[in-house]
Amino acid sequence: MGCGTSKVLPEPPKDVHLDLVKKVEPYSGYKNDIYKHFIKDDGGDALKSSFPAPPRHTNPYAGGYSPAHLDPPEPRKNRVAKYRAKFDPRVTAKYDIKALIGRGSFSRVVRVEHKATKQPYAIKMIETKYREGREVCESELCVLRRVRHTNIIQLIEVFETQERVYMVMELATGGELFDRIIAKGSFTERDATRVLQMVLDGVKYLHTLGITHRDLKPENLLYYHPGMDSKIMITDFGLASARKKGDDFLMKTTCGTPEYIAPEILVRKPYTNSVDMWALGVISYILLSGTMPFEDDNRTRLYRQILKGKYSYSGEPWPSVSNLAKDFIDRLLTVDPSDRMTALQALKHPWVVSMAASSSMKNLHRSISQNLLKRASSRCQSTKSAQSTRSSRSTKSNKSRRVRERELRELNLRYQQQYNG
């Protein structure tokens, strides 16, 4: 959903050939600069900043938020009162502030309840007195005010003041896509196509409006409610690009989450909405296996894999996955964007069409769940290791500083003794 931190990539590896995509005429005003602060792009593009490590937390309102449950414990009444006090009276007259959901560097997301209807919503409060917050907010509002689709998070209303904007959004309470898969006892190719049909329908709608999401990933696909019949909703339009009628639909901002970025973005060529289809290829691969097609802790090696379109169908549960499913993925994870399926073509692919009518399929749940949990555990260990390394470095740095301070004191003492003598 987020007015959060945009993600911009560093330069691609210099020893990798850059002519891997179909040549496109240069976009006028194209810049290769990496900006350290949020700025508006020349063509109405999304905003840029330095590229942080991809978020690893589970968060229903992505885009740079830190989940509230990871913060130091604070009495719930105090937290609610603190954020209620910051809200404009027009908002609190209409909505009851219930709980903090997440927070960003210049924004907060709270769960609220409409006083008259008792319907729950989410309100994102953005500090627009900061330039970064104002610009990202304008970019997201530009997109959300144009969309109305059952599989896309809906903007309900907006309250604006001199220093803040309050975006009232639909509240998705059903959790993330992969959390639901792990919790289920069964998951088949038919289940996968049902999920993909909803996502593809939303993406097709966006592309028809000239909107490219540019950060499609599992964390941004949420279930509307906890029930088995819940729909999937696309969220987090903080990096989305909206093109007006008559534009050439070429974008140039280098942005996204590393493992899901299309090759043409990496090589810094002007690109189209086909980058969303590449991301859906990555999502489809994970959906059927619980593993990533492109993954490496070393960012340079990861980018090389993506640029070559190098992935495999080895390990469980791939022997049990149909060839049609693999063909579907192959037609999305195509390095040349002109050969990649569109959202409409993907919806008409034989795998999606045939699985919709299928009744009995092999249960892939065990392998997918094991792979997802194994990956989550590995990521957790990597995070702990990184934190330990930083702590160790900090300790060594503190020791060095204390040694230097002691030496300076001793030197100063000797100097004073010599001077006084």
Order of alpha helices (4+ residues) and beta strands (2+ residues): beta-alpha-alpha-beta-beta-beta-alpha-beta-beta-alpha-alpha-beta-beta-beta-beta-alpha-alpha-alpha-alpha-alpha-alpha-alpha
